[in-house]
Amino acid sequence: MSRFCQAVGLPTRTYYDRRARHHAGHEVRGPWPTPARDGIRAIVIEVALKYPMWGHRKIAWL
């Protein structure tokens, strides 16, 4: 998960804290950083087109 956090510019500790709050049913304090999602979108599309047999789970773990 640390590679994902590096790719979106989110500290690993913050990710796990937000994930734990979500699973516990608490409201997350703020939205995920939009610039990070926009920045990784092109990379995800490129990998998906390069490896069409890979599913979304495998691409997410890259």
Contacts in CASP RR format, 6 or more apart in sequence:
PFRMAT RR
TARGET T0000
AUTHOR 0000-0000-0000
METHOD contacts of the structure
MODEL  1
MSRFCQAVGLPTRTYYDRRARHHAGHEVRGPWPTPARDGIRAIVIEVALK
YPMWGHRKIAWL
1 12 0 8 1.000
1 15 0 8 1.000
1 16 0 8 1.000
2 12 0 8 1.000
3 62 0 8 1.000
4 15 0 8 1.000
4 60 0 8 1.000
4 61 0 8 1.000
5 11 0 8 1.000
5 12 0 8 1.000
5 15 0 8 1.000
7 36 0 8 1.000
7 40 0 8 1.000
7 43 0 8 1.000
8 32 0 8 1.000
8 33 0 8 1.000
8 36 0 8 1.000
8 37 0 8 1.000
8 40 0 8 1.000
9 33 0 8 1.000
9 36 0 8 1.000
10 32 0 8 1.000
10 33 0 8 1.000
10 36 0 8 1.000
18 28 0 8 1.000
21 27 0 8 1.000
21 28 0 8 1.000
22 28 0 8 1.000
44 59 0 8 1.000
47 54 0 8 1.000
47 59 0 8 1.000
47 62 0 8 1.000
48 54 0 8 1.000
48 59 0 8 1.000
51 59 0 8 1.000
END
